[in-house]
Amino acid sequence: MDLQEHMLRIGKLAREAAKILAKTPTKIKNQALEAIAQQLEQQQAQLLVANAKDLETGQAKGLDSALLDRLALNNSRIANLIEGLYQVLALPDPIGAITDLNYRPSGIQVGKMRVPLGVVGIIYESRPNVTADAAALCLKSGNATILRGGSESIHSNQAIAQCISTGLQLAGLPGTAVQVIETTDRAAVGELIRMDQYVDVIIPRGGKDLIKRISQEARIPVIKHLHGVCHTYIDDQADLDKAITVAYNAKTQRYGTCNTMETLLVAVGIAAQVLPPLAEKYQAAGVELRGCPATQAILPELKAATPVDWDTEYLAPILSIRIVKDLDAAIEHIGQHSSQHTDAIITENWQRARRFLTEVDSSSVMVNASTRFADGFEYGLGAEIGISTDKFHARGPVGLEGLTSQKFIVLGDGHIRQ
């Protein structure tokens, strides 16, 4: 069987499974989620062995530390996978919910019903946790899914996929409701994004080149998960201790994630107070700092930031710092350089905070909080399938509701249009 035939077979099986999932009761979907969680717990040792193979291969290929961090599984991360499944299990099932029901002058009732999208194709790199997160969200929202992970995580993904398939079948659901493409042939991606007869939406997660390719070549609607050039702006009416704590966490809590701060903006009126102690903490943590000329005047040991730095997602212990005149200048900088992922302000002035919330056009905008909170788990969505920087169909962390659509329903009692 050639690749095209193989992919079409996967698509057909997914479409058949989607029909079953669309009418599966919540109780059964939850039983499947619990069975998958139990399988992951029981197979933890095997998951770590499979992940060790991927890490060894990745190191041999010279993957950088950020990619290796995204790729790595350990007991804590597997526990988080399992917790994420139980969180999704506990969430209300959106499917079948009827809202906005009201009577029209004709006497009919018109409302909307929440329905699955159908078959979701997800293309992602490195992170094997996406396999479990995506499976959980698609299952609970009544969607079948086809997953295509990166070649660097092939062993980890297959091990997780086996747990998922077993859990589905233990709950009486088709194991093909979640399929992981086993080939590492890149041509499989090209086939997947053109299978519009079987796949309803594509969600890519990865670097700019992957997103660009998918957006240009797909015949199917795409929910884009773009890179994260995230900013924190320290206002001159910020609480100094709060600013240092939040800005430090936004960069150092974890380096290789899309919600990690990459550029720190500081109002000129507070820069001399906040930058020296903050730089000391960053440097103690091994963070390389790059600054504008005004920043270098306060911290002369810093490297000069170049124009490229303001547009770079480092995913590494590197931070660009720029001193700006005021809130207007900060918003202007963010407007020019943000990837519209997540941006934050640190201030005690609510009027300025409100302006920042209103005028910064990103999928998450924060006040006095670390950008690292831009996450479906932290937002109460359970696991997330990605963070969309699109404005349609979903924006921000994509959880259960982002994987559904609505259809109009009409209730009548023999009504006819006059």
C-alpha positions as CSV (number, residue, x, y, z in Angstrom):
1,M,0.0,0.0,0.0
2,D,1.5,3.4,-1.0
3,L,1.5,6.4,1.2
4,Q,-1.5,8.1,-0.4
5,E,-3.6,4.9,0.0
6,H,-2.4,4.5,3.5
7,M,-3.4,8.1,4.5
8,L,-6.8,7.7,2.8
9,R,-7.4,4.6,4.8
10,I,-6.6,6.5,8.0
11,G,-8.9,9.2,7.0
12,K,-11.8,6.8,6.2
13,L,-11.4,5.1,9.6
14,A,-11.3,8.5,11.3
15,R,-14.5,9.6,9.6
16,E,-16.3,6.3,10.6
17,A,-15.1,6.8,14.2
18,A,-16.2,10.4,14.2
19,K,-19.8,9.3,13.5
20,I,-19.7,7.0,16.5
21,L,-18.1,9.6,18.8
22,A,-20.7,12.3,17.8
23,K,-23.4,10.3,19.4
24,T,-21.4,8.7,22.3
25,P,-22.8,9.6,25.7
26,T,-20.7,11.6,28.1
27,K,-20.5,8.7,30.5
28,I,-18.8,6.5,27.9
29,K,-16.4,9.2,26.9
30,N,-15.4,9.7,30.5
31,Q,-14.9,6.0,31.0
32,A,-12.5,6.1,28.0
33,L,-10.6,9.0,29.4
34,E,-10.2,7.2,32.8
35,A,-9.1,4.0,31.0
36,I,-6.5,5.9,29.0
37,A,-5.2,7.6,32.2
38,Q,-4.9,4.2,33.9
39,Q,-3.0,2.8,30.9
40,L,-0.6,5.7,31.0
41,E,0.0,5.1,34.7
42,Q,0.4,1.3,34.2
43,Q,2.8,1.8,31.2
44,Q,4.9,4.6,32.8
45,A,8.1,2.6,32.7
46,Q,7.6,1.7,29.0
47,L,6.8,5.3,28.2
48,L,10.1,6.4,29.7
49,V,12.0,3.7,27.8
50,A,10.5,4.9,24.5
51,N,11.2,8.5,25.4
52,A,14.8,7.7,26.2
53,K,15.2,6.4,22.7
54,D,13.9,9.6,21.3
55,L,16.2,11.7,23.5
56,E,19.2,9.7,22.6
57,T,18.4,10.1,18.9
58,G,17.8,13.8,19.4
59,Q,21.1,14.3,21.1
60,A,22.9,12.5,18.4
61,K,21.2,14.7,15.8
62,G,22.3,17.8,17.7
63,L,18.9,19.1,18.8
64,D,19.2,22.2,20.9
65,S,18.4,22.2,24.6
66,A,15.0,23.8,24.1
67,L,13.9,21.1,21.8
68,L,15.2,18.4,24.0
69,D,13.4,19.9,26.9
70,R,10.1,19.9,25.0
71,L,10.8,16.3,24.0
72,A,11.6,14.9,27.4
73,L,9.2,13.0,29.6
74,N,9.8,12.2,33.2
75,N,7.6,10.9,36.1
76,S,6.4,14.4,36.9
77,R,5.4,15.2,33.3
78,I,3.7,11.8,32.9
79,A,1.8,12.6,36.1
80,N,0.8,15.9,34.5
81,L,-0.5,14.1,31.5
82,I,-2.6,11.9,33.7
83,E,-3.9,14.8,35.7
84,G,-4.8,16.6,32.4
85,L,-6.9,13.6,31.4
86,Y,-8.8,13.7,34.7
87,Q,-9.3,17.4,34.4
88,V,-10.9,17.0,30.9
89,L,-13.0,14.1,32.3
90,A,-14.3,16.5,35.0
91,L,-15.2,19.2,32.6
92,P,-18.8,19.6,31.4
93,D,-19.5,18.0,28.1
94,P,-20.2,20.7,25.6
95,I,-21.8,18.4,23.0
96,G,-25.5,18.7,22.7
97,A,-25.8,21.8,24.8
98,I,-28.6,24.1,23.6
99,T,-28.3,27.8,24.1
100,D,-29.9,31.1,23.1
101,L,-33.3,29.4,22.7
102,N,-36.0,32.0,22.2
103,Y,-39.4,32.5,20.6
104,R,-39.8,34.3,17.3
105,P,-42.9,36.3,16.3
106,S,-43.9,33.4,14.1
107,G,-44.2,31.1,17.1
108,I,-41.1,28.9,16.4
109,Q,-38.3,28.6,18.9
110,V,-34.8,29.2,17.5
111,G,-31.6,28.2,19.3
112,K,-28.1,26.8,18.9
113,M,-26.7,23.3,19.6
114,R,-23.1,22.7,20.3
115,V,-21.7,19.9,17.9
116,P,-18.3,18.3,17.2
117,L,-16.2,19.6,14.3
118,G,-15.8,16.0,13.1
119,V,-12.2,14.8,12.3
120,V,-9.4,17.0,13.5
121,G,-5.9,16.6,12.1
122,I,-3.1,17.8,14.3
123,I,0.5,18.3,13.2
124,Y,3.0,19.0,15.9
125,E,6.7,18.9,16.7
126,S,8.7,17.6,19.7
127,R,6.2,17.5,22.6
128,P,4.9,14.0,23.1
129,N,2.4,15.4,25.7
130,V,0.4,16.9,22.8
131,T,-0.5,13.3,21.9
132,A,-2.3,12.7,25.2
133,D,-3.7,16.2,25.5
134,A,-5.1,16.3,22.0
135,A,-6.6,12.8,22.3
136,A,-8.4,13.8,25.5
137,L,-9.8,17.0,24.2
138,C,-10.9,15.6,20.9
139,L,-12.5,12.6,22.6
140,K,-14.4,14.7,25.1
141,S,-15.6,17.0,22.4
142,G,-16.8,14.1,20.2
143,N,-14.1,14.4,17.5
144,A,-12.0,11.8,16.0
145,T,-8.4,12.9,15.5
146,I,-5.4,12.1,13.3
147,L,-2.1,13.0,14.9
148,R,1.2,13.5,13.1
149,G,4.0,14.1,15.6
150,G,7.6,15.0,14.7
151,S,10.1,12.3,13.8
152,E,12.1,13.2,16.8
153,S,9.3,12.0,19.1
154,I,8.2,8.9,17.1
155,H,8.8,6.3,19.8
156,S,7.2,8.4,22.6
157,N,4.2,9.1,20.5
158,Q,3.7,5.5,19.5
159,A,3.9,4.4,23.1
160,I,1.3,6.9,24.2
161,A,-0.9,6.1,21.2
162,Q,-0.9,2.4,22.3
163,C,-2.2,3.5,25.7
164,I,-4.9,5.6,24.1
165,S,-6.0,2.8,21.7
166,T,-6.2,0.3,24.6
167,G,-8.2,2.7,26.8
168,L,-10.6,3.5,24.0
169,Q,-11.3,-0.2,23.3
170,L,-11.7,-0.9,27.0
171,A,-14.5,1.6,27.0
172,G,-16.1,0.1,24.0
173,L,-15.1,2.8,21.5
174,P,-13.1,2.3,18.3
175,G,-9.4,2.5,18.7
176,T,-9.3,4.4,15.5
177,A,-11.0,7.4,17.1
178,V,-7.4,8.5,17.8
179,Q,-4.8,7.5,15.2
180,V,-1.1,8.4,15.3
181,I,0.6,8.4,11.9
182,E,3.5,6.0,12.3
183,T,5.5,7.0,9.2
184,T,8.1,9.7,9.6
185,D,7.9,10.5,5.8
186,R,7.2,14.2,5.5
187,A,5.0,13.5,2.5
188,A,2.4,12.2,5.0
189,V,1.8,15.8,6.1
190,G,1.1,16.9,2.5
191,E,-1.4,14.1,2.1
192,L,-3.1,14.8,5.5
193,I,-3.7,18.5,4.7
194,R,-5.3,17.7,1.4
195,M,-7.8,15.1,2.6
196,D,-10.8,17.4,2.7
197,Q,-13.2,14.6,2.2
198,Y,-12.2,13.1,5.5
199,V,-10.6,15.8,7.7
200,D,-12.6,18.9,8.8
201,V,-9.9,21.1,10.4
202,I,-6.1,21.1,10.7
203,I,-4.2,22.3,13.8
204,P,-0.5,22.8,13.3
205,R,1.8,23.2,16.3
206,G,5.4,24.0,15.6
207,G,7.9,26.5,14.1
208,K,7.2,29.3,11.6
209,D,8.2,27.2,8.6
210,L,5.7,24.4,9.5
211,I,2.8,26.9,10.1
212,K,3.6,28.7,6.9
213,R,3.6,25.6,4.8
214,I,0.4,24.2,6.3
215,S,-1.4,27.6,5.8
216,Q,-0.3,27.8,2.2
217,E,-0.9,24.2,1.1
218,A,-3.9,23.0,3.2
219,R,-7.3,22.5,1.5
220,I,-8.8,22.3,4.9
221,P,-9.5,25.2,7.4
222,V,-6.5,25.7,9.7
223,I,-6.4,26.9,13.3
224,K,-2.9,28.3,13.6
225,H,-0.7,28.0,16.6
226,L,2.0,30.6,15.9
227,H,5.2,31.4,17.7
228,G,5.3,33.3,21.0
229,V,7.2,36.6,21.0
230,C,5.7,37.6,24.5
231,H,6.3,40.8,26.3
232,T,6.2,42.1,29.8
233,Y,6.0,45.9,30.3
234,I,7.0,47.3,33.7
235,D,5.2,50.6,34.1
236,D,6.6,53.4,36.2
237,Q,3.7,53.0,38.6
238,A,4.5,49.3,39.2
239,D,5.2,47.8,42.6
240,L,9.0,47.1,42.5
241,D,8.9,43.8,44.3
242,K,5.9,42.6,42.3
243,A,7.6,43.6,39.0
244,I,10.8,41.7,39.8
245,T,9.0,38.6,40.9
246,V,6.7,38.5,37.9
247,A,9.3,39.4,35.3
248,Y,11.7,36.9,36.6
249,N,9.2,34.1,36.6
250,A,7.9,35.0,33.1
251,K,11.4,34.3,31.7
252,T,12.9,31.6,33.9
253,Q,10.1,29.3,35.0
254,R,10.6,27.4,31.8
255,Y,12.5,28.5,28.7
256,G,11.3,26.3,25.9
257,T,7.6,27.3,25.8
258,C,5.6,29.7,23.6
259,N,4.3,31.6,26.6
260,T,7.8,32.5,28.0
261,M,8.6,36.2,27.9
262,E,11.2,37.0,25.3
263,T,11.3,40.8,25.6
264,L,11.1,43.0,28.7
265,L,10.0,46.6,28.3
266,V,10.7,49.0,31.2
267,A,9.4,52.5,31.6
268,V,12.3,55.0,31.8
269,G,11.0,56.4,35.1
270,I,11.6,53.1,37.0
271,A,14.4,51.5,34.9
272,A,17.3,52.5,37.2
273,Q,15.5,51.0,40.2
274,V,14.2,47.8,38.7
275,L,16.8,46.7,36.2
276,P,19.9,46.2,38.4
277,P,18.3,43.8,40.9
278,L,16.4,42.1,38.1
279,A,19.5,41.7,36.0
280,E,21.3,40.2,39.0
281,K,18.6,37.5,39.3
282,Y,18.6,36.8,35.6
283,Q,22.3,36.5,35.4
284,A,22.4,34.2,38.5
285,A,20.0,32.0,36.6
286,G,22.3,31.9,33.5
287,V,20.1,34.1,31.4
288,E,21.9,36.1,28.6
289,L,20.7,39.7,28.5
290,R,20.6,41.9,25.5
291,G,19.7,45.6,25.8
292,C,19.0,48.7,24.0
293,P,21.4,51.7,24.4
294,A,19.4,53.1,27.3
295,T,19.5,49.7,29.0
296,Q,23.3,49.4,28.4
297,A,23.8,52.8,30.1
298,I,22.3,51.2,33.3
299,L,23.8,47.7,32.7
300,P,27.0,48.3,30.7
301,E,28.0,44.6,30.7
302,L,25.0,43.7,28.5
303,K,25.3,42.8,24.9
304,A,23.6,45.2,22.4
305,A,20.2,44.1,21.3
306,T,19.8,44.2,17.5
307,P,16.6,44.9,15.5
308,V,16.3,41.1,14.9
309,D,16.1,40.5,18.7
310,W,12.8,42.3,19.0
311,D,11.2,39.8,16.7
312,T,12.8,36.6,18.0
313,E,11.3,33.8,19.9
314,Y,14.4,32.5,21.7
315,L,13.0,29.5,23.5
316,A,16.2,29.7,25.4
317,P,17.8,31.6,28.4
318,I,18.1,34.8,26.4
319,L,16.2,38.0,27.1
320,S,16.0,41.3,25.2
321,I,15.4,44.4,27.3
322,R,14.2,47.8,26.0
323,I,13.6,51.0,28.0
324,V,10.6,52.9,26.7
325,K,9.3,56.4,27.4
326,D,5.8,55.4,28.7
327,L,2.8,53.2,28.2
328,D,2.1,54.5,24.7
329,A,5.6,53.6,23.6
330,A,5.3,50.1,25.2
331,I,2.0,49.5,23.3
332,E,3.6,50.8,20.1
333,H,6.5,48.4,20.5
334,I,4.2,45.5,21.2
335,G,2.1,46.3,18.2
336,Q,5.1,46.2,16.0
337,H,6.9,43.1,17.4
338,S,4.4,40.9,19.2
339,S,3.2,37.7,17.7
340,Q,-0.2,38.4,19.3
341,H,0.3,35.5,21.7
342,T,0.6,36.8,25.2
343,D,1.6,40.2,26.6
344,A,1.6,41.6,30.2
345,I,1.8,44.8,32.1
346,I,3.0,45.3,35.7
347,T,1.3,48.4,37.2
348,E,-0.7,49.6,40.2
349,N,-2.5,52.1,38.0
350,W,-5.8,50.5,37.0
351,Q,-6.5,53.1,34.2
352,R,-3.2,52.2,32.5
353,A,-3.9,48.5,33.1
354,R,-7.3,48.9,31.4
355,R,-5.8,50.7,28.5
356,F,-3.2,47.9,28.1
357,L,-6.0,45.3,28.1
358,T,-8.0,47.2,25.5
359,E,-5.3,48.3,23.2
360,V,-2.9,45.3,23.1
361,D,-4.3,42.9,20.4
362,S,-3.0,39.5,21.6
363,S,-4.8,36.3,22.4
364,S,-4.0,36.7,26.1
365,V,-3.4,40.1,27.8
366,M,-2.4,40.1,31.4
367,V,-2.1,42.5,34.4
368,N,0.4,41.8,37.2
369,A,0.8,38.2,36.2
370,S,3.4,36.1,34.5
371,T,3.0,35.3,30.8
372,R,3.6,31.6,31.7
373,F,-0.1,31.5,32.8
374,A,-1.2,31.6,29.2
375,D,-2.1,27.9,29.2
376,G,-5.2,25.8,28.9
377,F,-4.5,24.0,32.2
378,E,-4.0,27.2,34.1
379,Y,-7.2,28.7,32.5
380,G,-9.3,25.9,33.7
381,L,-9.8,24.3,30.2
382,G,-8.1,21.1,31.2
383,A,-5.5,20.1,28.7
384,E,-5.1,22.4,25.6
385,I,-4.6,21.5,22.0
386,G,-2.7,24.7,21.3
387,I,-2.8,28.5,21.6
388,S,-4.4,30.1,18.6
389,T,-3.2,33.5,17.5
390,D,-6.0,33.5,14.9
391,K,-9.2,35.5,15.4
392,F,-11.3,32.8,13.8
393,H,-12.5,30.1,14.7
394,A,-10.8,30.0,18.1
395,R,-8.4,32.4,19.8
396,G,-6.1,31.8,22.8
397,P,-5.8,28.4,24.4
398,V,-8.0,26.0,22.4
399,G,-9.9,23.7,24.8
400,L,-13.1,21.8,24.5
401,E,-15.3,24.6,23.2
402,G,-12.7,25.5,20.6
403,L,-13.0,22.0,19.1
404,T,-16.8,22.4,18.6
405,S,-19.1,24.3,16.3
406,Q,-22.8,25.3,16.6
407,K,-25.8,24.6,14.5
408,F,-29.1,26.3,14.5
409,I,-32.1,24.3,15.8
410,V,-35.7,25.2,15.3
411,L,-38.6,23.9,17.4
412,G,-42.1,24.1,16.1
413,D,-45.5,22.6,16.5
414,G,-46.8,22.3,13.0
415,H,-45.7,25.9,12.2
416,I,-45.7,27.0,8.5
417,R,-44.3,30.1,7.0
418,Q,-47.0,32.5,5.8
